Amino acid sequence: MQVLPVSLVKNAAQANEVKDNDCDVNLVYAAKGGRGELDTIAASKNPTIMFLRHDSGPVYLWYEIAHPHFLRRATDDYQQPDMDVWDIVVDNYDEILWRMRSLYGLKNTLGTKIVAIGGAGGWGVGHQHGPKNAREIWKLDIRPVEYKELEPMIKKVRADEKAVKLAKQQTDEFLARKGVSLHTDKKFLVNAFLLNMVFKQLMERENAPAITVHHCMGTIMPMSQTTACMPLNFLNDEGLMAFCESDFVVIPSGILLRYISGTPAFLNDPTHPHDGVITLAHCTGPSRMNGKDFEPTEIHTHFESDYGAAPKVNMRKGQVITNLIPSFTSKKWIGYRGKIIDHPFYDICRAQIDTSIEGDWKKLLTDMQGFHWMTGYGDYLREVGYALKKVGIEFQNLSTT
C-alpha cells in the first residue's frame, strides 16, 4: 500500500483538489470544517472512508454529527448518496484494514481480462444473464477463443517432441510430490500438461490472469485426449485464476474472492443443505488452497465421463471457509462461513468436502438461488459484502455473528 502525501482541506477549493487526486481510496480524517467539503470529497470517483476519533482522541465535531448531519442532512432519512454508515470508522484501524482489503479486491476484479475457451456461458438460465452482467457490472474483459482455433494449437503442441518431453518430465515431477497419488492412466496426466501449455499460451497472448473452459465435459476431451480438470488445477496453483464450465454467473465471485483473500477459489456444485451440513464438490479445484501449501491430492478420472485426469483435493479438516452463492440474475448473493468436516469419496465430482454451515442453515435451504458456488479458505464475508454494496448487489450474510 502506498500512502500519498496528506492534504489539509479547509475550503471548497482544497476539497476539489483532493477530489481529483489520482488515488484508489480517500481516507478522510474528519475534524472541523463544513459539510460541503466532505460532500465534495465523497463525490470523488474513488471510494471514501471516514475516520473519527473517540478513545484515541481528540474528540471533535464530526464524531458527534457525522450520522445526523453528514449522512442524514438533519432529517430522519439517509441523504448522502456517496457514503453510508459502513464507510465510517471510529478509532479502530483494523476496521480500516478490512475495508481496504475489500476495495483492493473490487478494484482488481473490475475490468479483469479472462480467456473464455468456447465462449462465455452460464449454467441453466444463467446463460441469459451471466455474460451480460459480468461485462456490465464487473466490466470483465472476456476474450473468447473458439474451438476451431484451439484444436490446431493442441495438435501442434502434441506433435512437438520438445513439448512432449517437457510434459513427461513435468508429470514425473508432479507425481514425485509428497501427498500426490495416481489412480488413472499416466498418459492422461501427460496430456494435461500439454493442454496446460496451450492454456498458458492463450493467457499470455491476451495478457489475461484468468481463463475458463466452456463444454469442458465434451468438446475439449477428444481434442486433447484428456480432460481440462488438471490444467485448471495447475494454473490455480501457480497463482493464476482458472474456472471450469465458463459460468459467468459465478466466475465474478471467484475473481473477487481471489483478489480479496490472496488465495485460490474453488468453484463447486452444492448439494442439499441439511442438519447444518452440506457437501460441495467439483472435478477440479486448487491444491494450494491457502496459497502456499499443497493439500494431499489424488488423481482420478473425471467423474461423469470416467475419462482423463481430475484432482481429488483433500482439503484441510477444520479449515474455516467462505462460501459465496450468486443468484442467476446477480441481483443478490448469499454468503456464509463454514468449516470443512471431511473430504469423503462419494460417487460425485472428485474434489469434495463435507462442510458445516455456521448460520441459519434452514434460511440457506429456503433462500438459495443460482447453482454454482465459490469457496475459499478463511472468513472474508465482511469484505465481500462491502464490495458488493459498491456495485449495487444485495448481500445476505447468513453468518452475521
C-alpha positions in Angstrom: 0.0 0.0 0.0 1.3 3.4 -1.0 0.2 6.4 1.2 0.2 9.6 -0.7 1.1 13.0 1.0 -1.6 14.1 3.4 -3.8 17.0 2.2 -5.2 19.6 4.6 -8.7 20.7 3.5 -10.1 23.9 4.9 -12.2 25.2 2.0 -14.1 24.2 -1.2 -11.1 24.8 -3.5 -8.9 22.4 -1.5 -11.7 19.8 -1.3 -11.9 19.9 -5.1 -8.1 19.4 -5.4 -8.4 16.3 -3.2 -11.4 15.0 -5.1 -9.3 15.0 -8.3 -6.3 13.2 -6.8 -5.0 10.1 -8.7 -5.6 7.5 -5.9 -7.6 4.5 -5.2 -9.2 5.4 -1.9 -9.8 8.6 0.0 -9.2 8.2 3.8 -10.7 11.3 5.4 -9.9 12.3 8.9 -13.0 14.4 9.6 -12.3 17.1 12.3 -13.6 20.6 11.8 -15.0 22.2 8.7 -18.3 22.3 6.8 -20.3 19.5 5.3 -19.7 20.9 1.8 -16.0 19.9 1.8 -16.9 16.4 2.9 -19.7 16.1 0.3 -17.2 17.1 -2.4 -14.6 14.5 -1.4 -17.3 11.8 -1.0 -18.4 12.5 -4.6 -15.0 11.6 -5.9 -14.7 8.8 -8.4 -12.7 7.0 -5.7 -14.4 5.3 -2.7 -14.1 7.3 0.6 -13.6 6.0 4.1 -14.1 8.5 7.0 -12.1 8.0 10.2 -13.4 9.5 13.5 -11.7 9.6 16.9 -13.2 8.6 20.3 -10.8 7.0 22.8 -7.8 7.7 20.5 -8.7 11.4 20.8 -9.0 14.2 20.4 -12.8 14.0 20.1 -14.0 16.6 17.6 -17.1 17.8 15.8 -17.7 15.1 13.2 -17.7 12.3 15.9 -20.8 14.0 17.2 -22.6 14.9 14.0 -21.4 12.6 11.2 -24.6 10.5 11.3 -27.3 13.2 11.7 -25.7 15.9 9.7 -23.4 14.3 7.1 -25.4 11.2 6.3 -28.9 12.3 7.1 -28.8 16.1 6.4 -30.6 16.8 9.7 -33.5 14.6 8.6 -34.7 11.1 9.5 -33.7 9.7 6.1 -30.3 9.0 4.6 -29.5 11.8 2.2 -25.8 11.2 1.4 -25.6 9.5 -2.0 -22.0 8.5 -2.0 -21.3 7.1 1.5 -23.2 5.2 4.2 -22.7 4.2 7.9 -20.4 1.4 6.8 -18.0 3.9 5.3 -17.3 5.5 8.7 -14.9 4.0 11.2 -14.2 5.1 14.8 -10.7 4.6 16.3 -10.1 1.0 15.0 -7.5 0.7 12.2 -8.4 -3.0 11.8 -11.7 -1.8 10.6 -9.9 0.4 8.0 -7.8 -2.6 7.0 -10.6 -5.0 6.0 -12.4 -2.2 4.1 -9.2 -1.5 2.1 -8.8 -5.2 1.5 -12.3 -5.2 0.1 -11.7 -2.2 -2.1 -8.4 -3.8 -3.3 -10.4 -6.9 -4.3 -13.1 -4.8 -6.0 -10.6 -2.6 -7.9 -8.7 -5.6 -9.3 -11.8 -7.5 -10.2 -13.3 -4.7 -12.2 -12.0 -5.0 -15.8 -10.3 -8.3 -15.3 -9.3 -10.0 -18.6 -10.4 -13.6 -18.9 -9.9 -16.0 -21.8 -13.1 -17.9 -22.4 -12.5 -21.1 -24.4 -15.7 -21.9 -26.3 -17.1 -18.5 -25.4 -18.9 -17.1 -22.4 -21.8 -19.1 -20.9 -23.7 -19.8 -17.7 -25.4 -22.8 -16.2 -29.1 -23.1 -16.7 -30.9 -19.8 -17.1 -27.7 -18.2 -16.1 -26.5 -18.2 -19.7 -29.1 -15.4 -20.3 -27.7 -13.3 -17.5 -24.1 -14.3 -16.6 -22.0 -13.0 -19.5 -24.1 -9.8 -19.8 -23.8 -9.0 -16.1 -20.1 -10.0 -16.0 -19.5 -7.3 -18.6 -21.9 -4.7 -17.3 -21.5 -5.0 -13.5 -17.9 -6.2 -13.3 -16.6 -4.8 -16.5 -14.9 -8.2 -17.3 -12.9 -8.1 -20.5 -14.0 -11.5 -21.8 -11.7 -12.8 -24.6 -13.4 -15.7 -26.4 -11.4 -18.4 -28.1 -13.3 -20.7 -30.4 -12.6 -24.4 -30.5 -11.7 -24.2 -34.2 -8.8 -22.0 -33.1 -7.9 -24.2 -30.1 -7.8 -27.5 -31.9 -4.8 -26.8 -34.2 -3.0 -25.3 -31.2 -3.5 -28.6 -29.3 -2.4 -30.7 -32.3 0.7 -28.5 -32.7 1.9 -28.9 -29.1 1.1 -32.7 -29.2 3.3 -33.0 -32.3 6.2 -31.1 -30.7 8.8 -33.5 -29.4 10.3 -31.0 -27.0 6.9 -30.2 -25.6 6.1 -33.8 -25.1 9.4 -34.4 -23.4 8.8 -31.5 -21.1 5.2 -32.7 -20.3 6.6 -36.1 -19.4 9.2 -34.5 -17.2 6.6 -32.3 -15.5 4.4 -35.4 -14.9 7.2 -37.3 -13.2 8.0 -34.3 -11.0 4.3 -33.8 -10.2 3.9 -37.5 -9.2 7.0 -37.3 -7.0 5.5 -34.5 -4.9 4.6 -35.5 -1.4 0.9 -36.3 -1.0 0.2 -37.0 -4.7 -1.1 -40.4 -5.9 -2.2 -41.5 -9.3 -5.4 -43.5 -9.9 -5.8 -43.2 -13.7 -3.7 -43.8 -16.8 -0.5 -41.7 -16.6 -0.9 -40.7 -20.3 -3.9 -38.5 -19.3 -1.7 -36.5 -16.9 1.0 -36.1 -19.6 -1.7 -34.8 -22.0 -2.9 -32.5 -19.2 0.5 -30.8 -19.0 0.4 -30.4 -22.8 -3.0 -28.8 -22.6 -1.8 -26.6 -19.9 0.9 -25.3 -22.2 -1.8 -24.3 -24.7 -3.9 -22.6 -22.0 -0.8 -20.6 -20.9 -0.1 -19.5 -24.4 -3.6 -18.1 -24.8 -3.4 -16.3 -21.4 0.0 -14.8 -22.3 -1.2 -13.8 -25.7 -4.2 -11.9 -24.2 -2.3 -10.7 -21.2 -5.0 -12.3 -19.0 -4.7 -13.6 -15.5 -7.8 -15.8 -15.8 -9.2 -18.5 -18.0 -12.3 -20.6 -18.3 -13.4 -23.5 -20.4 -16.9 -24.0 -21.9 -18.0 -27.5 -22.9 -15.2 -28.9 -20.7 -17.2 -32.2 -20.3 -17.3 -32.8 -24.0 -15.7 -30.8 -26.8 -12.2 -30.4 -25.4 -11.8 -34.1 -24.4 -11.3 -35.7 -27.9 -9.1 -32.8 -29.0 -6.7 -33.0 -26.0 -7.2 -36.7 -25.2 -7.6 -35.8 -21.6 -9.8 -33.5 -19.5 -9.3 -29.9 -18.7 -9.5 -30.6 -14.9 -5.8 -30.8 -14.2 -4.7 -27.8 -16.3 -7.1 -25.7 -14.3 -5.7 -27.1 -11.1 -2.1 -26.3 -12.3 -3.0 -22.7 -13.2 -4.7 -22.0 -9.9 -1.8 -23.4 -8.0 0.5 -21.0 -9.9 -1.5 -18.1 -8.6 -3.5 -17.5 -11.8 -7.3 -18.0 -12.0 -8.9 -20.9 -13.8 -12.5 -21.9 -13.8 -14.4 -24.7 -15.5 -17.7 -24.5 -17.3 -17.4 -20.9 -18.4 -20.2 -20.0 -15.9 -20.1 -16.2 -15.7 -22.8 -16.2 -13.1 -20.3 -17.4 -10.5 -16.9 -16.5 -12.1 -17.0 -12.9 -10.9 -17.4 -14.2 -7.3 -14.3 -16.3 -7.8 -12.2 -13.4 -9.1 -13.4 -11.1 -6.3 -12.7 -13.7 -3.6 -9.3 -14.4 -5.1 -8.3 -10.8 -5.0 -9.7 -10.1 -1.5 -8.2 -13.2 0.1 -5.0 -13.6 -1.9 -5.7 -17.3 -2.3 -7.4 -19.5 -4.9 -11.1 -20.0 -5.1 -12.9 -23.4 -5.5 -15.8 -23.3 -8.0 -18.2 -26.1 -6.9 -21.5 -27.8 -7.2 -23.6 -27.6 -3.9 -25.8 -30.5 -2.7 -28.8 -30.2 -0.5 -28.3 -28.4 2.9 -29.5 -30.5 5.8 -28.9 -30.5 9.6 -26.3 -27.7 9.3 -24.2 -29.6 6.8 -23.7 -29.5 3.0 -21.4 -31.3 0.6 -19.6 -29.3 -2.1 -17.9 -30.9 -5.0 -16.3 -30.5 -8.4 -13.9 -32.4 -10.6 -11.3 -29.6 -10.5 -10.0 -27.5 -7.6 -6.8 -25.8 -6.5 -4.4 -27.9 -4.4 -2.8 -24.8 -2.8 -6.0 -23.6 -1.2 -4.1 -21.4 1.3 -1.9 -20.0 -1.5 1.3 -21.8 -0.2 1.0 -25.4 0.9 -0.2 -28.3 -1.3 -3.0 -30.3 0.1 -2.9 -34.1 -0.4 -4.2 -34.8 -3.9 -5.4 -38.0 -5.6 -5.6 -38.0 -9.4 -8.6 -40.0 -10.6 -10.7 -40.0 -13.8 -13.2 -37.2 -14.4 -16.4 -38.5 -12.6 -19.1 -38.1 -15.3 -17.0 -39.5 -18.1 -14.7 -41.8 -16.2 -12.0 -40.5 -18.5 -8.9 -38.3 -18.3 -7.4 -36.9 -15.1 -9.1 -35.0 -12.3 -7.8 -34.0 -8.9 -9.4 -35.1 -5.7 -8.0 -32.4 -3.4 -8.3 -33.5 0.2 -8.9 -30.1 1.7 -7.9 -29.5 5.3 -10.3 -30.7 8.0 -11.3 -27.9 10.5 -10.4 -25.2 8.0 -12.7 -22.1 8.1 -14.1 -21.3 4.7 -16.1 -18.6 3.0 -18.9 -19.7 0.7 -20.5 -17.4 -1.9 -23.8 -18.1 -3.8 -24.6 -15.7 -6.6 -28.2 -15.7 -8.0 -28.6 -16.2 -11.7 -29.6 -12.6 -12.2 -26.7 -11.2 -10.0 -29.2 -9.1 -8.1 -28.3 -10.9 -4.9 -25.5 -13.0 -3.4 -25.8 -15.2 -0.3 -22.7 -15.8 1.8 -21.9 -17.8 4.9 -19.0 -19.1 6.9 -18.4 -22.8 7.4 -15.8 -25.4 8.3 -14.5 -28.4 6.5 -15.7 -31.5 8.3 -14.4 -34.2 6.0 -13.2 -34.9 2.4 -15.1 -38.0 1.6 -15.2 -40.0 -1.7 -18.8 -40.2 -2.7 -20.0 -41.0 -6.2 -20.0 -37.4 -7.2 -17.4 -34.9 -8.5 -13.9 -35.8 -7.3 -12.8 -32.8 -5.2 -15.4 -32.9 -2.5 -15.8 -31.6 1.1 -18.5 -32.1 3.7 -18.8 -28.7 5.4 -20.7 -27.2 8.4 -23.0 -24.2 7.9 -22.3 -21.5 10.5 -25.5 -19.7 10.5 -29.2 -20.4 9.8 -29.0 -23.5 7.5 -32.7 -23.5 7.1 -32.6 -20.0 5.8 -29.9 -21.2 3.3 -32.2 -24.0 2.3 -35.2 -21.8 1.6 -33.4 -18.7 0.1 -30.8 -20.4 -2.0 -30.7 -19.2 -5.6 -28.4 -19.8 -8.7 -26.4 -23.0 -8.9 -22.6 -23.0 -8.8 -20.9 -21.7 -5.6 -17.5 -20.3 -4.9 -15.5 -21.4 -1.8 -12.2 -20.2 -0.3 -10.1 -20.6 2.8 -10.7 -18.0 5.5 -13.5 -15.7 6.5 -14.0 -12.8 4.1 -17.7 -12.2 4.4 -17.3 -8.6 5.6 -15.0 -7.7 2.7 -17.3 -9.4 0.1 -20.4 -7.6 1.5 -18.7 -4.2 1.5 -17.5 -4.7 -2.1 -20.9 -5.8 -3.3 -22.6 -2.6 -1.9 -20.3 -0.6 -4.2 -21.7 -2.3 -7.3 -25.3 -2.5 -6.2 -25.6 -6.2 -5.4 -27.6 -7.2 -2.3 -25.6 -9.5 0.1 -27.4 -11.8 2.5 -24.9 -12.8 5.2 -26.1 -15.9 7.0 -23.2 -15.8 9.5 -23.6 -12.4 10.9 -22.4 -13.3 14.4 
